[in-house]
Amino acid sequence: DSFMNDIPIFCNKLYVLMLDLEDTYRLQE
């Protein structure tokens, strides 16, 4: 049950990380 509760948190962190990488990539162009 605890693992299931961690999944949305993990997905949210992954999403934020992807957005951050996208911003970094955009700045390098």
mmJSON file of the N, C-alpha and C atoms, coordinates in Angstrom:
{"data_MODEL":{"atom_site":{
"group_PDB":["ATOM","ATOM","ATOM","ATOM","ATOM","ATOM","ATOM","ATOM","ATOM","ATOM","ATOM","ATOM","ATOM","ATOM","ATOM","ATOM","ATOM","ATOM","ATOM","ATOM","ATOM","ATOM","ATOM","ATOM","ATOM","ATOM","ATOM","ATOM","ATOM","ATOM","ATOM","ATOM","ATOM","ATOM","ATOM","ATOM","ATOM","ATOM","ATOM","ATOM","ATOM","ATOM","ATOM","ATOM","ATOM","ATOM","ATOM","ATOM","ATOM","ATOM","ATOM","ATOM","ATOM","ATOM","ATOM","ATOM","ATOM","ATOM","ATOM","ATOM","ATOM","ATOM","ATOM","ATOM","ATOM","ATOM","ATOM","ATOM","ATOM","ATOM","ATOM","ATOM","ATOM","ATOM","ATOM","ATOM","ATOM","ATOM","ATOM","ATOM","ATOM","ATOM","ATOM","ATOM","ATOM","ATOM","ATOM"],
"id":[1,2,3,4,5,6,7,8,9,10,11,12,13,14,15,16,17,18,19,20,21,22,23,24,25,26,27,28,29,30,31,32,33,34,35,36,37,38,39,40,41,42,43,44,45,46,47,48,49,50,51,52,53,54,55,56,57,58,59,60,61,62,63,64,65,66,67,68,69,70,71,72,73,74,75,76,77,78,79,80,81,82,83,84,85,86,87],
"type_symbol":["N","C","C","N","C","C","N","C","C","N","C","C","N","C","C","N","C","C","N","C","C","N","C","C","N","C","C","N","C","C","N","C","C","N","C","C","N","C","C","N","C","C","N","C","C","N","C","C","N","C","C","N","C","C","N","C","C","N","C","C","N","C","C","N","C","C","N","C","C","N","C","C","N","C","C","N","C","C","N","C","C","N","C","C","N","C","C"],
"label_atom_id":["N","CA","C","N","CA","C","N","CA","C","N","CA","C","N","CA","C","N","CA","C","N","CA","C","N","CA","C","N","CA","C","N","CA","C","N","CA","C","N","CA","C","N","CA","C","N","CA","C","N","CA","C","N","CA","C","N","CA","C","N","CA","C","N","CA","C","N","CA","C","N","CA","C","N","CA","C","N","CA","C","N","CA","C","N","CA","C","N","CA","C","N","CA","C","N","CA","C","N","CA","C"],
"label_alt_id":[null,null,null,null,null,null,null,null,null,null,null,null,null,null,null,null,null,null,null,null,null,null,null,null,null,null,null,null,null,null,null,null,null,null,null,null,null,null,null,null,null,null,null,null,null,null,null,null,null,null,null,null,null,null,null,null,null,null,null,null,null,null,null,null,null,null,null,null,null,null,null,null,null,null,null,null,null,null,null,null,null,null,null,null,null,null,null],
"label_comp_id":["ASP","ASP","ASP","SER","SER","SER","PHE","PHE","PHE","MET","MET","MET","ASN","ASN","ASN","ASP","ASP","ASP","ILE","ILE","ILE","PRO","PRO","PRO","ILE","ILE","ILE","PHE","PHE","PHE","CYS","CYS","CYS","ASN","ASN","ASN","LYS","LYS","LYS","LEU","LEU","LEU","TYR","TYR","TYR","VAL","VAL","VAL","LEU","LEU","LEU","MET","MET","MET","LEU","LEU","LEU","ASP","ASP","ASP","LEU","LEU","LEU","GLU","GLU","GLU","ASP","ASP","ASP","THR","THR","THR","TYR","TYR","TYR","ARG","ARG","ARG","LEU","LEU","LEU","GLN","GLN","GLN","GLU","GLU","GLU"],
"label_asym_id":["A","A","A","A","A","A","A","A","A","A","A","A","A","A","A","A","A","A","A","A","A","A","A","A","A","A","A","A","A","A","A","A","A","A","A","A","A","A","A","A","A","A","A","A","A","A","A","A","A","A","A","A","A","A","A","A","A","A","A","A","A","A","A","A","A","A","A","A","A","A","A","A","A","A","A","A","A","A","A","A","A","A","A","A","A","A","A"],
"label_entity_id":["1","1","1","1","1","1","1","1","1","1","1","1","1","1","1","1","1","1","1","1","1","1","1","1","1","1","1","1","1","1","1","1","1","1","1","1","1","1","1","1","1","1","1","1","1","1","1","1","1","1","1","1","1","1","1","1","1","1","1","1","1","1","1","1","1","1","1","1","1","1","1","1","1","1","1","1","1","1","1","1","1","1","1","1","1","1","1"],
"label_seq_id":[1,1,1,2,2,2,3,3,3,4,4,4,5,5,5,6,6,6,7,7,7,8,8,8,9,9,9,10,10,10,11,11,11,12,12,12,13,13,13,14,14,14,15,15,15,16,16,16,17,17,17,18,18,18,19,19,19,20,20,20,21,21,21,22,22,22,23,23,23,24,24,24,25,25,25,26,26,26,27,27,27,28,28,28,29,29,29],
"pdbx_PDB_ins_code":[null,null,null,null,null,null,null,null,null,null,null,null,null,null,null,null,null,null,null,null,null,null,null,null,null,null,null,null,null,null,null,null,null,null,null,null,null,null,null,null,null,null,null,null,null,null,null,null,null,null,null,null,null,null,null,null,null,null,null,null,null,null,null,null,null,null,null,null,null,null,null,null,null,null,null,null,null,null,null,null,null,null,null,null,null,null,null],
"Cartn_x":[0.845,0.0,0.876,1.922,2.841,3.484,3.801,4.412,3.471,2.206,1.214,1.101,1.259,1.178,2.392,3.507,4.732,4.759,3.954,3.983,3.635,2.556,2.258,3.371,3.992,5.083,6.269,6.566,7.668,7.388,6.172,5.792,5.875,5.465,5.514,6.958,7.839,9.252,9.854,9.481,9.985,9.509,8.257,7.684,8.404,8.639,9.344,10.767,11.402,12.757,12.785,11.81,11.725,11.522,10.693,10.476,11.767,12.497,13.747,14.771,14.844,15.762,15.366,14.085,13.597,13.975,13.855,14.244,15.745,16.524,17.975,18.357,17.716,17.982,17.64,16.538,16.081,17.069,17.621,18.567,19.875,20.242,21.502,21.448,20.272,20.168,20.54],
"Cartn_y":[-1.208,0.0,1.252,1.211,2.349,2.578,1.487,1.588,2.276,1.931,2.545,4.042,4.432,5.851,6.619,5.934,6.59,6.803,6.053,6.139,7.542,8.177,9.527,10.521,10.372,11.256,11.063,9.804,9.486,10.044,9.86,10.354,11.875,12.51,13.963,14.458,13.8,14.186,13.981,12.876,12.576,13.637,14.035,15.053,16.391,16.768,18.019,17.966,16.809,16.643,16.791,16.217,16.329,17.775,18.496,19.905,20.697,20.378,21.058,20.787,19.549,19.202,19.9,20.006,20.664,22.147,22.78,24.186,24.349,23.441,23.494,23.337,22.408,22.171,23.412,24.044,25.229,26.385,26.498,27.573,27.392,26.16,25.887,26.218,26.25,26.517,27.955],
"Cartn_z":[0.0,0.0,0.0,0.772,0.824,-0.544,-1.221,-2.546,-3.527,-3.476,-4.363,-4.097,-2.864,-2.518,-3.032,-3.184,-3.643,-5.154,-5.869,-7.334,-7.856,-7.409,-7.91,-7.58,-6.432,-6.036,-6.979,-7.273,-8.18,-9.572,-10.057,-11.384,-11.427,-10.344,-10.28,-10.323,-9.593,-9.604,-10.982,-11.62,-12.954,-13.945,-13.814,-14.687,-14.522,-13.272,-12.993,-13.546,-13.4,-13.916,-15.431,-16.1,-17.557,-17.988,-17.27,-17.594,-17.409,-16.356,-16.068,-17.171,-17.61,-18.695,-19.986,-20.214,-21.42,-21.413,-20.263,-20.139,-20.363,-19.804,-19.959,-21.426,-22.096,-23.517,-24.336,-23.985,-24.709,-24.516,-23.326,-23.041,-23.809,-24.08,-24.765,-26.251,-26.813,-28.254,-28.594],
"occupancy":[1.0,1.0,1.0,1.0,1.0,1.0,1.0,1.0,1.0,1.0,1.0,1.0,1.0,1.0,1.0,1.0,1.0,1.0,1.0,1.0,1.0,1.0,1.0,1.0,1.0,1.0,1.0,1.0,1.0,1.0,1.0,1.0,1.0,1.0,1.0,1.0,1.0,1.0,1.0,1.0,1.0,1.0,1.0,1.0,1.0,1.0,1.0,1.0,1.0,1.0,1.0,1.0,1.0,1.0,1.0,1.0,1.0,1.0,1.0,1.0,1.0,1.0,1.0,1.0,1.0,1.0,1.0,1.0,1.0,1.0,1.0,1.0,1.0,1.0,1.0,1.0,1.0,1.0,1.0,1.0,1.0,1.0,1.0,1.0,1.0,1.0,1.0],
"B_iso_or_equiv":[0.0,0.0,0.0,0.0,0.0,0.0,0.0,0.0,0.0,0.0,0.0,0.0,0.0,0.0,0.0,0.0,0.0,0.0,0.0,0.0,0.0,0.0,0.0,0.0,0.0,0.0,0.0,0.0,0.0,0.0,0.0,0.0,0.0,0.0,0.0,0.0,0.0,0.0,0.0,0.0,0.0,0.0,0.0,0.0,0.0,0.0,0.0,0.0,0.0,0.0,0.0,0.0,0.0,0.0,0.0,0.0,0.0,0.0,0.0,0.0,0.0,0.0,0.0,0.0,0.0,0.0,0.0,0.0,0.0,0.0,0.0,0.0,0.0,0.0,0.0,0.0,0.0,0.0,0.0,0.0,0.0,0.0,0.0,0.0,0.0,0.0,0.0],
"pdbx_formal_charge":[null,null,null,null,null,null,null,null,null,null,null,null,null,null,null,null,null,null,null,null,null,null,null,null,null,null,null,null,null,null,null,null,null,null,null,null,null,null,null,null,null,null,null,null,null,null,null,null,null,null,null,null,null,null,null,null,null,null,null,null,null,null,null,null,null,null,null,null,null,null,null,null,null,null,null,null,null,null,null,null,null,null,null,null,null,null,null],
"auth_seq_id":[1,1,1,2,2,2,3,3,3,4,4,4,5,5,5,6,6,6,7,7,7,8,8,8,9,9,9,10,10,10,11,11,11,12,12,12,13,13,13,14,14,14,15,15,15,16,16,16,17,17,17,18,18,18,19,19,19,20,20,20,21,21,21,22,22,22,23,23,23,24,24,24,25,25,25,26,26,26,27,27,27,28,28,28,29,29,29],
"auth_comp_id":["ASP","ASP","ASP","SER","SER","SER","PHE","PHE","PHE","MET","MET","MET","ASN","ASN","ASN","ASP","ASP","ASP","ILE","ILE","ILE","PRO","PRO","PRO","ILE","ILE","ILE","PHE","PHE","PHE","CYS","CYS","CYS","ASN","ASN","ASN","LYS","LYS","LYS","LEU","LEU","LEU","TYR","TYR","TYR","VAL","VAL","VAL","LEU","LEU","LEU","MET","MET","MET","LEU","LEU","LEU","ASP","ASP","ASP","LEU","LEU","LEU","GLU","GLU","GLU","ASP","ASP","ASP","THR","THR","THR","TYR","TYR","TYR","ARG","ARG","ARG","LEU","LEU","LEU","GLN","GLN","GLN","GLU","GLU","GLU"],
"auth_asym_id":["A","A","A","A","A","A","A","A","A","A","A","A","A","A","A","A","A","A","A","A","A","A","A","A","A","A","A","A","A","A","A","A","A","A","A","A","A","A","A","A","A","A","A","A","A","A","A","A","A","A","A","A","A","A","A","A","A","A","A","A","A","A","A","A","A","A","A","A","A","A","A","A","A","A","A","A","A","A","A","A","A","A","A","A","A","A","A"],
"auth_atom_id":["N","CA","C","N","CA","C","N","CA","C","N","CA","C","N","CA","C","N","CA","C","N","CA","C","N","CA","C","N","CA","C","N","CA","C","N","CA","C","N","CA","C","N","CA","C","N","CA","C","N","CA","C","N","CA","C","N","CA","C","N","CA","C","N","CA","C","N","CA","C","N","CA","C","N","CA","C","N","CA","C","N","CA","C","N","CA","C","N","CA","C","N","CA","C","N","CA","C","N","CA","C"],
"pdbx_PDB_model_num":[1,1,1,1,1,1,1,1,1,1,1,1,1,1,1,1,1,1,1,1,1,1,1,1,1,1,1,1,1,1,1,1,1,1,1,1,1,1,1,1,1,1,1,1,1,1,1,1,1,1,1,1,1,1,1,1,1,1,1,1,1,1,1,1,1,1,1,1,1,1,1,1,1,1,1,1,1,1,1,1,1,1,1,1,1,1,1]
}}}
